Amino acid sequence: MDKLKSVLSGEETRRDDRTILETVNEASTLGWGTRVKGFIACFVIGGVASILGVCLLFLPRIGLILFIVFYTFGNICTLCSTMFLMGPLKQLKRMCDKSRALATTIMITCLVLTLCAAFWVSTLFTSHWKCFF
């Protein structure tokens, strides 16, 4: 219904010049209570995933891979939890700020390389240990 109203009133043409980030930011207007609940939920899920990853580290053969996957998922989820408090656009702007750009780049690179290493190790172990099992 809102789409029809905006087309009929001529506001549709004014909305086309906005960027994608502005559209996402406008669509993500949540109340403070909802933001806090989302933050707590994401933070708890991230914490539980990280702790579960540490516990799974001691499993034979696949423990290291499960640790890397769960720990990385926990870090990503915890990082995303702060987006509920500040909003995604403001969080991304602060992460890419001059003083934080290097730290952000290093963290994201390490997360990606950790996942790559996990899957590389898993393919190495499965091809190497096939002759023994």
N, CA, C and O atoms as a GROMACS GRO file, in nm:
protein
  532
    1MET      N    1   0.083  -0.119   0.000
    1MET     CA    2   0.000   0.000   0.000
    1MET      C    3   0.087   0.125   0.000
    1MET      O    4   0.057   0.222  -0.069
    2ASP      N    5   0.196   0.122   0.079
    2ASP     CA    6   0.286   0.239   0.084
    2ASP      C    7   0.352   0.262  -0.051
    2ASP      O    8   0.375   0.376  -0.092
    3LYS      N    9   0.382   0.154  -0.120
    3LYS     CA   10   0.443   0.166  -0.252
    3LYS      C   11   0.348   0.236  -0.349
    3LYS      O   12   0.390   0.321  -0.427
    4LEU      N   13   0.220   0.200  -0.344
    4LEU     CA   14   0.121   0.261  -0.430
    4LEU      C   15   0.106   0.409  -0.398
    4LEU      O   16   0.096   0.492  -0.489
    5LYS      N   17   0.104   0.443  -0.268
    5LYS     CA   18   0.093   0.583  -0.229
    5LYS      C   19   0.212   0.665  -0.278
    5LYS      O   20   0.197   0.777  -0.326
    6SER      N   21   0.332   0.607  -0.265
    6SER     CA   22   0.450   0.682  -0.308
    6SER      C   23   0.454   0.699  -0.459
    6SER      O   24   0.502   0.802  -0.508
    7VAL      N   25   0.405   0.602  -0.534
    7VAL     CA   26   0.402   0.615  -0.680
    7VAL      C   27   0.299   0.721  -0.721
    7VAL      O   28   0.327   0.803  -0.809
    8LEU      N   29   0.182   0.719  -0.658
    8LEU     CA   30   0.078   0.814  -0.692
    8LEU      C   31   0.113   0.958  -0.651
    8LEU      O   32   0.073   1.053  -0.717
    9SER      N   33   0.188   0.973  -0.542
    9SER     CA   34   0.222   1.109  -0.497
    9SER      C   35   0.349   1.163  -0.564
    9SER      O   36   0.383   1.280  -0.545
   10GLY      N   37   0.418   1.080  -0.640
   10GLY     CA   38   0.539   1.125  -0.710
   10GLY      C   39   0.664   1.113  -0.627
   10GLY      O   40   0.770   1.158  -0.670
   11GLU      N   41   0.656   1.052  -0.509
   11GLU     CA   42   0.774   1.034  -0.425
   11GLU      C   43   0.864   0.923  -0.477
   11GLU      O   44   0.981   0.916  -0.437
   12GLU      N   45   0.815   0.839  -0.562
   12GLU     CA   46   0.894   0.727  -0.614
   12GLU      C   47   1.017   0.774  -0.690
   12GLU      O   48   1.123   0.713  -0.681
   13THR      N   49   1.002   0.881  -0.764
   13THR     CA   50   1.115   0.931  -0.841
   13THR      C   51   1.223   0.989  -0.749
   13THR      O   52   1.341   0.982  -0.781
   14ARG      N   53   1.184   1.046  -0.637
   14ARG     CA   54   1.281   1.101  -0.542
   14ARG      C   55   1.355   0.990  -0.469
   14ARG      O   56   1.467   1.011  -0.424
   15ARG      N   57   1.294   0.873  -0.456
   15ARG     CA   58   1.357   0.764  -0.384
   15ARG      C   59   1.462   0.692  -0.468
   15ARG      O   60   1.547   0.621  -0.413
   16ASP      N   61   1.460   0.708  -0.599
   16ASP     CA   62   1.553   0.637  -0.685
   16ASP      C   63   1.696   0.687  -0.673
   16ASP      O   64   1.789   0.614  -0.705
   17ASP      N   65   1.716   0.810  -0.627
   17ASP     CA   66   1.850   0.864  -0.619
   17ASP      C   67   1.923   0.826  -0.490
   17ASP      O   68   2.038   0.866  -0.471
   18ARG      N   69   1.861   0.750  -0.402
   18ARG     CA   70   1.926   0.706  -0.279
   18ARG      C   71   2.017   0.587  -0.307
   18ARG      O   72   1.996   0.511  -0.401
   19THR      N   73   2.119   0.575  -0.224
   19THR     CA   74   2.208   0.460  -0.237
   19THR      C   75   2.147   0.339  -0.168
   19THR      O   76   2.048   0.349  -0.096
   20ILE      N   77   2.208   0.226  -0.191
   20ILE     CA   78   2.159   0.102  -0.130
   20ILE      C   79   2.176   0.108   0.022
   20ILE      O   80   2.089   0.062   0.096
   21LEU      N   81   2.288   0.164   0.069
   21LEU     CA   82   2.311   0.173   0.213
   21LEU      C   83   2.208   0.262   0.282
   21LEU      O   84   2.166   0.232   0.394
   22GLU      N   85   2.167   0.370   0.217
   22GLU     CA   86   2.064   0.456   0.275
   22GLU      C   87   1.931   0.382   0.283
   22GLU      O   88   1.856   0.398   0.380
   23THR      N   89   1.901   0.303   0.182
   23THR     CA   90   1.776   0.226   0.181
   23THR      C   91   1.777   0.122   0.294
   23THR      O   92   1.677   0.104   0.362
   24VAL      N   93   1.891   0.054   0.312
   24VAL     CA   94   1.902  -0.046   0.418
   24VAL      C   95   1.893   0.021   0.554
   24VAL      O   96   1.827  -0.031   0.644
   25ASN      N   97   1.957   0.134   0.570
   25ASN     CA   98   1.954   0.205   0.697
   25ASN      C   99   1.812   0.251   0.731
   25ASN      O  100   1.771   0.245   0.847
   26GLU      N  101   1.739   0.296   0.632
   26GLU     CA  102   1.601   0.340   0.655
   26GLU      C  103   1.512   0.222   0.692
   26GLU      O  104   1.422   0.234   0.774
   27ALA      N  105   1.538   0.108   0.631
   27ALA     CA  106   1.456  -0.011   0.656
   27ALA      C  107   1.487  -0.075   0.791
   27ALA      O  108   1.408  -0.154   0.842
   28SER      N  109   1.601  -0.041   0.850
   28SER     CA  110   1.640  -0.106   0.974
   28SER      C  111   1.615  -0.020   1.097
   28SER      O  112   1.690  -0.028   1.194
   29THR      N  113   1.514   0.061   1.094
   29THR     CA  114   1.483   0.142   1.211
   29THR      C  115   1.407   0.055   1.311
   29THR      O  116   1.289   0.026   1.294
   30LEU      N  117   1.477   0.016   1.414
   30LEU     CA  118   1.419  -0.067   1.520
   30LEU      C  119   1.409   0.014   1.647
   30LEU      O  120   1.483   0.110   1.668
   31GLY      N  121   1.317  -0.026   1.730
   31GLY     CA  122   1.306   0.039   1.861
   31GLY      C  123   1.423  -0.003   1.949
   31GLY      O  124   1.490  -0.102   1.922
   32TRP      N  125   1.448   0.074   2.057
   32TRP     CA  126   1.562   0.046   2.143
   32TRP      C  127   1.550  -0.091   2.208
   32TRP      O  128   1.650  -0.162   2.221
   33GLY      N  129   1.431  -0.130   2.250
   33GLY     CA  130   1.411  -0.260   2.313
   33GLY      C  131   1.441  -0.374   2.217
   33GLY      O  132   1.502  -0.474   2.256
   34THR      N  133   1.399  -0.359   2.093
   34THR     CA  134   1.425  -0.461   1.991
   34THR      C  135   1.574  -0.468   1.961
   34THR      O  136   1.628  -0.577   1.940
   35ARG      N  137   1.641  -0.354   1.959
   35ARG     CA  138   1.785  -0.352   1.935
   35ARG      C  139   1.860  -0.425   2.046
   35ARG      O  140   1.952  -0.502   2.018
   36VAL      N  141   1.822  -0.401   2.170
   36VAL     CA  142   1.889  -0.465   2.283
   36VAL      C  143   1.863  -0.616   2.280
   36VAL      O  144   1.954  -0.695   2.306
   37LYS      N  145   1.741  -0.657   2.249
   37LYS     CA  146   1.711  -0.800   2.239
   37LYS      C  147   1.791  -0.866   2.128
   37LYS      O  148   1.844  -0.976   2.146
   38GLY      N  149   1.800  -0.801   2.014
   38GLY     CA  150   1.879  -0.854   1.903
   38GLY      C  151   2.027  -0.862   1.938
   38GLY      O  152   2.094  -0.960   1.904
   39PHE      N  153   2.078  -0.760   2.006
   39PHE     CA  154   2.217  -0.760   2.050
   39PHE      C  155   2.244  -0.876   2.144
   39PHE      O  156   2.341  -0.950   2.126
   40ILE      N  157   2.157  -0.893   2.243
   40ILE     CA  158   2.177  -1.000   2.341
   40ILE      C  159   2.168  -1.136   2.274
   40ILE      O  160   2.249  -1.225   2.303
   41ALA      N  161   2.070  -1.154   2.185
   41ALA     CA  162   2.055  -1.283   2.117
   41ALA      C  163   2.178  -1.316   2.032
   41ALA      O  164   2.231  -1.427   2.041
   42CYS      N  165   2.224  -1.222   1.952
   42CYS     CA  166   2.342  -1.245   1.867
   42CYS      C  167   2.467  -1.266   1.951
   42CYS      O  168   2.550  -1.351   1.919
   43PHE      N  169   2.480  -1.188   2.058
   43PHE     CA  170   2.598  -1.200   2.142
   43PHE      C  171   2.602  -1.335   2.213
   43PHE      O  172   2.707  -1.398   2.222
   44VAL      N  173   2.488  -1.380   2.262
   44VAL     CA  174   2.481  -1.510   2.330
   44VAL      C  175   2.508  -1.623   2.231
   44VAL      O  176   2.581  -1.717   2.262
   45ILE      N  177   2.448  -1.616   2.112
   45ILE     CA  178   2.472  -1.719   2.010
   45ILE      C  179   2.621  -1.723   1.973
   45ILE      O  180   2.679  -1.830   1.960
   46GLY      N  181   2.682  -1.606   1.957
   46GLY     CA  182   2.824  -1.600   1.926
   46GLY      C  183   2.910  -1.656   2.037
   46GLY      O  184   3.006  -1.729   2.012
   47GLY      N  185   2.876  -1.623   2.160
   47GLY     CA  186   2.951  -1.676   2.275
   47GLY      C  187   2.938  -1.827   2.288
   47GLY      O  188   3.036  -1.896   2.314
   48VAL      N  189   2.816  -1.876   2.271
   48VAL     CA  190   2.793  -2.021   2.280
   48VAL      C  191   2.867  -2.094   2.167
   48VAL      O  192   2.926  -2.200   2.190
   49ALA      N  193   2.865  -2.038   2.047
   49ALA     CA  194   2.935  -2.100   1.935
   49ALA      C  195   3.086  -2.102   1.960
   49ALA      O  196   3.152  -2.201   1.928
   50SER      N  197   3.140  -1.995   2.016
   50SER     CA  198   3.283  -1.991   2.045
   50SER      C  199   3.320  -2.093   2.153
   50SER      O  200   3.420  -2.164   2.139
   51ILE      N  201   3.242  -2.101   2.259
   51ILE     CA  202   3.268  -2.198   2.366
   51ILE      C  203   3.252  -2.340   2.314
   51ILE      O  204   3.330  -2.428   2.349
   52LEU      N  205   3.150  -2.364   2.232
   52LEU     CA  206   3.131  -2.495   2.173
   52LEU      C  207   3.250  -2.532   2.084
   52LEU      O  208   3.293  -2.648   2.083
   53GLY      N  209   3.303  -2.435   2.011
   53GLY     CA  210   3.422  -2.460   1.930
   53GLY      C  211   3.541  -2.501   2.013
   53GLY      O  212   3.615  -2.592   1.975
   54VAL      N  213   3.561  -2.436   2.127
   54VAL     CA  214   3.671  -2.471   2.215
   54VAL      C  215   3.651  -2.612   2.272
   54VAL      O  216   3.747  -2.688   2.284
   55CYS      N  217   3.529  -2.647   2.306
   55CYS     CA  218   3.500  -2.781   2.358
   55CYS      C  219   3.522  -2.888   2.251
   55CYS      O  220   3.570  -2.997   2.281
   56LEU      N  221   3.488  -2.857   2.128
   56LEU     CA  222   3.503  -2.954   2.019
   56LEU      C  223   3.647  -2.967   1.973
   56LEU      O  224   3.679  -3.057   1.895
   57LEU      N  225   3.734  -2.881   2.018
   57LEU     CA  226   3.874  -2.885   1.978
   57LEU      C  227   3.940  -3.017   2.015
   57LEU      O  228   4.033  -3.062   1.948
   58PHE      N  229   3.894  -3.079   2.121
   58PHE     CA  230   3.959  -3.199   2.172
   58PHE      C  231   3.905  -3.329   2.112
   58PHE      O  232   3.946  -3.437   2.154
   59LEU      N  233   3.816  -3.319   2.015
   59LEU     CA  234   3.770  -3.440   1.945
   59LEU      C  235   3.880  -3.489   1.852
   59LEU      O  236   3.947  -3.409   1.787
   60PRO      N  237   3.898  -3.619   1.844
   60PRO     CA  238   4.003  -3.668   1.752
   60PRO      C  239   3.962  -3.650   1.605
   60PRO      O  240   3.844  -3.661   1.571
   61ARG      N  241   4.059  -3.623   1.521
   61ARG     CA  242   4.050  -3.612   1.375
   61ARG      C  243   3.976  -3.489   1.325
   61ARG      O  244   4.028  -3.420   1.237
   62ILE      N  245   3.857  -3.457   1.374
   62ILE     CA  246   3.782  -3.344   1.320
   62ILE      C  247   3.769  -3.229   1.418
   62ILE      O  248   3.702  -3.129   1.388
   63GLY      N  249   3.831  -3.241   1.533
   63GLY     CA  250   3.818  -3.139   1.637
   63GLY      C  251   3.871  -3.003   1.594
   63GLY      O  252   3.809  -2.900   1.622
   64LEU      N  253   3.985  -3.002   1.528
   64LEU     CA  254   4.044  -2.876   1.485
   64LEU      C  255   3.957  -2.804   1.383
   64LEU      O  256   3.941  -2.682   1.388
   65ILE      N  257   3.901  -2.880   1.293
   65ILE     CA  258   3.814  -2.821   1.190
   65ILE      C  259   3.687  -2.765   1.252
   65ILE      O  260   3.645  -2.654   1.220
   66LEU      N  261   3.626  -2.842   1.342
   66LEU     CA  262   3.505  -2.794   1.409
   66LEU      C  263   3.534  -2.671   1.495
   66LEU      O  264   3.453  -2.579   1.502
   67PHE      N  265   3.650  -2.671   1.560
   67PHE     CA  266   3.688  -2.554   1.639
   67PHE      C  267   3.696  -2.430   1.551
   67PHE      O  268   3.641  -2.325   1.585
   68ILE      N  269   3.763  -2.441   1.439
   68ILE     CA  270   3.781  -2.325   1.352
   68ILE      C  271   3.647  -2.275   1.300
   68ILE      O  272   3.623  -2.154   1.298
   69VAL      N  273   3.561  -2.366   1.258
   69VAL     CA  274   3.431  -2.326   1.202
   69VAL      C  275   3.344  -2.260   1.309
   69VAL      O  276   3.289  -2.152   1.287
   70PHE      N  277   3.331  -2.324   1.425
   70PHE     CA  278   3.245  -2.269   1.530
   70PHE      C  279   3.302  -2.141   1.589
   70PHE      O  280   3.228  -2.047   1.619
   71TYR      N  281   3.434  -2.135   1.607
   71TYR     CA  282   3.496  -2.016   1.664
   71TYR      C  283   3.483  -1.898   1.568
   71TYR      O  284   3.457  -1.786   1.612
   72THR      N  285   3.502  -1.922   1.440
   72THR     CA  286   3.487  -1.815   1.341
   72THR      C  287   3.342  -1.769   1.334
   72THR      O  288   3.315  -1.649   1.329
   73PHE      N  289   3.248  -1.864   1.333
   73PHE     CA  290   3.105  -1.827   1.333
   73PHE      C  291   3.072  -1.746   1.458
   73PHE      O  292   2.996  -1.649   1.450
   74GLY      N  293   3.127  -1.784   1.572
   74GLY     CA  294   3.102  -1.710   1.696
   74GLY      C  295   3.156  -1.568   1.690
   74GLY      O  296   3.090  -1.475   1.736
   75ASN      N  297   3.275  -1.551   1.632
   75ASN     CA  298   3.331  -1.417   1.618
   75ASN      C  299   3.248  -1.330   1.524
   75ASN      O  300   3.223  -1.213   1.553
   76ILE      N  301   3.204  -1.388   1.413
   76ILE     CA  302   3.122  -1.312   1.318
   76ILE      C  303   2.989  -1.273   1.382
   76ILE      O  304   2.942  -1.160   1.367
   77CYS      N  305   2.929  -1.367   1.453
   77CYS     CA  306   2.800  -1.341   1.517
   77CYS      C  307   2.814  -1.234   1.626
   77CYS      O  308   2.727  -1.147   1.640
   78THR      N  309   2.921  -1.240   1.703
   78THR     CA  310   2.943  -1.140   1.807
   78THR      C  311   2.969  -1.003   1.745
   78THR      O  312   2.921  -0.902   1.796
   79LEU      N  313   3.044  -1.000   1.636
   79LEU     CA  314   3.068  -0.874   1.566
   79LEU      C  315   2.938  -0.815   1.512
   79LEU      O  316   2.915  -0.695   1.520
   80CYS      N  317   2.854  -0.901   1.457
   80CYS     CA  318   2.725  -0.854   1.404
   80CYS      C  319   2.630  -0.810   1.514
   80CYS      O  320   2.538  -0.732   1.488
   81SER      N  321   2.649  -0.859   1.636
   81SER     CA  322   2.559  -0.820   1.744
   81SER      C  323   2.569  -0.671   1.773
   81SER      O  324   2.469  -0.608   1.811
   82THR      N  325   2.687  -0.613   1.756
   82THR     CA  326   2.700  -0.469   1.782
   82THR      C  327   2.628  -0.386   1.676
   82THR      O  328   2.600  -0.268   1.698
   83MET      N  329   2.599  -0.446   1.562
   83MET     CA  330   2.524  -0.374   1.459
   83MET      C  331   2.382  -0.344   1.504
   83MET      O  332   2.320  -0.249   1.456
   84PHE      N  333   2.330  -0.426   1.594
   84PHE     CA  334   2.197  -0.398   1.646
   84PHE      C  335   2.196  -0.271   1.730
   84PHE      O  336   2.097  -0.197   1.728
   85LEU      N  337   2.302  -0.244   1.801
   85LEU     CA  338   2.305  -0.127   1.888
   85LEU      C  339   2.327   0.002   1.810
   85LEU      O  340   2.261   0.102   1.836
   86MET      N  341   2.419   0.001   1.714
   86MET     CA  342   2.450   0.123   1.640
   86MET      C  343   2.382   0.132   1.505
   86MET      O  344   2.372   0.241   1.449
   87GLY      N  345   2.338   0.023   1.452
   87GLY     CA  346   2.285   0.020   1.316
   87GLY      C  347   2.394  -0.025   1.221
   87GLY      O  348   2.512   0.003   1.243
   88PRO      N  349   2.357  -0.093   1.115
   88PRO     CA  350   2.458  -0.149   1.024
   88PRO      C  351   2.542  -0.043   0.952
   88PRO      O  352   2.662  -0.060   0.936
   89LEU      N  353   2.480   0.065   0.910
   89LEU     CA  354   2.552   0.168   0.835
   89LEU      C  355   2.655   0.238   0.924
   89LEU      O  356   2.770   0.258   0.883
   90LYS      N  357   2.615   0.274   1.043
   90LYS     CA  358   2.707   0.341   1.135
   90LYS      C  359   2.821   0.248   1.176
   90LYS      O  360   2.936   0.291   1.189
   91GLN      N  361   2.789   0.120   1.196
   91GLN     CA  362   2.891   0.022   1.232
   91GLN      C  363   2.994   0.007   1.120
   91GLN      O  364   3.114   0.006   1.146
   92LEU      N  365   2.947  -0.005   0.997
   92LEU     CA  366   3.039  -0.019   0.884
   92LEU      C  367   3.122   0.107   0.863
   92LEU      O  368   3.241   0.098   0.830
   93LYS      N  369   3.062   0.224   0.882
   93LYS     CA  370   3.138   0.348   0.870
   93LYS      C  371   3.247   0.356   0.976
   93LYS      O  372   3.358   0.400   0.948
   94ARG      N  373   3.215   0.315   1.098
   94ARG     CA  374   3.316   0.319   1.205
   94ARG      C  375   3.425   0.214   1.183
   94ARG      O  376   3.542   0.239   1.214
   95MET      N  377   3.387   0.099   1.130
   95MET     CA  378   3.487  -0.004   1.104
   95MET      C  379   3.584   0.040   0.993
   95MET      O  380   3.702   0.004   0.996
   96CYS      N  381   3.534   0.116   0.897
   96CYS     CA  382   3.617   0.161   0.785
   96CYS      C  383   3.679   0.298   0.810
   96CYS      O  384   3.740   0.355   0.720
   97ASP      N  385   3.663   0.351   0.929
   97ASP     CA  386   3.723   0.480   0.964
   97ASP      C  387   3.875   0.469   0.954
   97ASP      O  388   3.932   0.360   0.966
   98LYS      N  389   3.940   0.582   0.932
   98LYS     CA  390   4.086   0.583   0.913
   98LYS      C  391   4.160   0.514   1.026
   98LYS      O  392   4.254   0.437   1.002
   99SER      N  393   4.119   0.540   1.148
   99SER     CA  394   4.191   0.484   1.263
   99SER      C  395   4.163   0.335   1.284
   99SER      O  396   4.239   0.268   1.354
  100ARG      N  397   4.056   0.283   1.228
  100ARG     CA  398   4.019   0.143   1.248
  100ARG      C  399   4.030   0.057   1.123
  100ARG      O  400   4.008  -0.064   1.129
  101ALA      N  401   4.062   0.117   1.011
  101ALA     CA  402   4.063   0.043   0.884
  101ALA      C  403   4.164  -0.072   0.885
  101ALA      O  404   4.134  -0.180   0.836
  102LEU      N  405   4.281  -0.048   0.939
  102LEU     CA  406   4.384  -0.152   0.942
  102LEU      C  407   4.340  -0.269   1.030
  102LEU      O  408   4.354  -0.385   0.992
  103ALA      N  409   4.286  -0.238   1.148
  103ALA     CA  410   4.240  -0.344   1.238
  103ALA      C  411   4.125  -0.423   1.176
  103ALA      O  412   4.120  -0.546   1.189
  104THR      N  413   4.033  -0.354   1.109
  104THR     CA  414   3.922  -0.422   1.043
  104THR      C  415   3.971  -0.513   0.933
  104THR      O  416   3.925  -0.627   0.920
  105THR      N  417   4.064  -0.464   0.853
  105THR     CA  418   4.120  -0.544   0.744
  105THR      C  419   4.191  -0.668   0.797
  105THR      O  420   4.174  -0.777   0.743
  106ILE      N  421   4.269  -0.651   0.902
  106ILE     CA  422   4.341  -0.764   0.960
  106ILE      C  423   4.243  -0.866   1.017
  106ILE      O  424   4.261  -0.987   0.998
  107MET      N  425   4.141  -0.820   1.088
  107MET     CA  426   4.046  -0.914   1.148
  107MET      C  427   3.969  -0.992   1.043
  107MET      O  428   3.956  -1.114   1.053
  108ILE      N  429   3.918  -0.924   0.942
  108ILE     CA  430   3.841  -0.993   0.838
  108ILE      C  431   3.931  -1.088   0.759
  108ILE      O  432   3.890  -1.198   0.724
  109THR      N  433   4.055  -1.045   0.731
  109THR     CA  434   4.149  -1.133   0.662
  109THR      C  435   4.179  -1.257   0.744
  109THR      O  436   4.184  -1.368   0.689
  110CYS      N  437   4.199  -1.241   0.873
  110CYS     CA  438   4.226  -1.357   0.959
  110CYS      C  439   4.106  -1.451   0.966
  110CYS      O  440   4.124  -1.573   0.965
  111LEU      N  441   3.987  -1.397   0.973
  111LEU     CA  442   3.868  -1.483   0.974
  111LEU      C  443   3.857  -1.565   0.846
  111LEU      O  444   3.829  -1.685   0.850
  112VAL      N  445   3.880  -1.501   0.732
  112VAL     CA  446   3.872  -1.570   0.604
  112VAL      C  447   3.984  -1.673   0.591
  112VAL      O  448   3.960  -1.786   0.548
  113LEU      N  449   4.106  -1.636   0.628
  113LEU     CA  450   4.218  -1.730   0.619
  113LEU      C  451   4.201  -1.848   0.714
  113LEU      O  452   4.242  -1.959   0.683
  114THR      N  453   4.141  -1.825   0.830
  114THR     CA  454   4.116  -1.933   0.924
  114THR      C  455   4.019  -2.034   0.864
  114THR      O  456   4.039  -2.154   0.874
  115LEU      N  457   3.912  -1.984   0.802
  115LEU     CA  458   3.819  -2.075   0.738
  115LEU      C  459   3.883  -2.149   0.621
  115LEU      O  460   3.860  -2.269   0.602
  116CYS      N  461   3.963  -2.079   0.543
  116CYS     CA  462   4.033  -2.145   0.432
  116CYS      C  463   4.126  -2.254   0.484
  116CYS      O  464   4.134  -2.362   0.427
  117ALA      N  465   4.197  -2.225   0.593
  117ALA     CA  466   4.287  -2.324   0.652
  117ALA      C  467   4.210  -2.445   0.703
  117ALA      O  468   4.256  -2.558   0.689
  118ALA      N  469   4.094  -2.422   0.760
  118ALA     CA  470   4.015  -2.534   0.812
  118ALA      C  471   3.974  -2.627   0.699
  118ALA      O  472   3.985  -2.749   0.712
  119PHE      N  473   3.929  -2.572   0.591
  119PHE     CA  474   3.885  -2.657   0.481
  119PHE      C  475   4.003  -2.717   0.406
  119PHE      O  476   3.992  -2.826   0.350
  120TRP      N  477   4.116  -2.648   0.404
  120TRP     CA  478   4.235  -2.703   0.342
  120TRP      C  479   4.287  -2.821   0.426
  120TRP      O  480   4.324  -2.924   0.371
  121VAL      N  481   4.289  -2.805   0.558
  121VAL     CA  482   4.334  -2.911   0.647
  121VAL      C  483   4.239  -3.030   0.638
  121VAL      O  484   4.283  -3.145   0.640
  122SER      N  485   4.110  -3.003   0.628
  122SER     CA  486   4.014  -3.115   0.620
  122SER      C  487   4.034  -3.196   0.492
  122SER      O  488   4.026  -3.318   0.496
  123THR      N  489   4.060  -3.130   0.380
  123THR     CA  490   4.085  -3.204   0.258
  123THR      C  491   4.219  -3.275   0.263
  123THR      O  492   4.233  -3.384   0.207
  124LEU      N  493   4.316  -3.217   0.328
  124LEU     CA  494   4.447  -3.280   0.342
  124LEU      C  495   4.437  -3.405   0.426
  124LEU      O  496   4.491  -3.509   0.389
  125PHE      N  497   4.367  -3.396   0.540
  125PHE     CA  498   4.355  -3.512   0.628
  125PHE      C  499   4.271  -3.623   0.565
  125PHE      O  500   4.306  -3.741   0.578
  126THR      N  501   4.163  -3.587   0.499
  126THR     CA  502   4.079  -3.692   0.442
  126THR      C  503   4.150  -3.764   0.327
  126THR      O  504   4.132  -3.884   0.311
  127SER      N  505   4.230  -3.693   0.248
  127SER     CA  506   4.302  -3.761   0.139
  127SER      C  507   4.424  -3.835   0.192
  127SER      O  508   4.459  -3.940   0.138
  128HIS      N  509   4.488  -3.784   0.298
  128HIS     CA  510   4.610  -3.846   0.352
  128HIS      C  511   4.578  -3.968   0.437
  128HIS      O  512   4.651  -4.068   0.431
  129TRP      N  513   4.472  -3.963   0.515
  129TRP     CA  514   4.442  -4.070   0.608
  129TRP      C  515   4.353  -4.178   0.548
  129TRP      O  516   4.323  -4.275   0.618
  130LYS      N  517   4.311  -4.167   0.423
  130LYS     CA  518   4.226  -4.270   0.361
  130LYS      C  519   4.296  -4.404   0.356
  130LYS      O  520   4.232  -4.508   0.369
  131CYS      N  521   4.427  -4.402   0.337
  131CYS     CA  522   4.498  -4.529   0.326
  131CYS      C  523   4.503  -4.603   0.459
  131CYS      O  524   4.526  -4.724   0.460
  132PHE      N  525   4.482  -4.534   0.572
  132PHE     CA  526   4.487  -4.598   0.701
  132PHE      C  527   4.351  -4.646   0.751
  132PHE      O  528   4.344  -4.731   0.841
  133PHE      N  529   4.244  -4.595   0.694
  133PHE     CA  530   4.110  -4.632   0.742
  133PHE      C  531   4.031  -4.702   0.638
  133PHE      O  532   3.916  -4.740   0.662
   0.00000   0.00000   0.00000
